[in-house]
Amino acid sequence: MVLNLNMIMGMESKEQNENNRIIIADIGQTVMGFIVDSVSEVIRIPQSSVEPAPPIIANKIGTEYVRGVGKIEERLLILLDLDKILSANELHNVNNIAAEAAAATT
């Protein structure tokens, strides 16, 4: 299942274009895809470089979605907590839809 991350986070959904990407993540025990506007690079951030997000960043995006801020050289990266993107009820609904789709194809 692939979901639009902008819509989940209550942000305006943009027209899809050649910059859109799908990020694959494990949410609970479900593999999910999230459509994002673009991806500039994929990096690993050591836990020692992660700090709590300043209130101004967390308030703009939504504190429930922000895990922290990663500091890499001169850059600050907002880290989303993908486990909190979907509520337990929404994740249950996604699992039901996926199960129904799998049953329909067999």
Helices and strands as residue ranges (DSSP letters): E 2-4, H 5-8, E 21-27, E 30-36, G 47-49, E 50-51, H 55-61, G 63-65, E 66-72, E 75-80, G 82-84, H 88-104
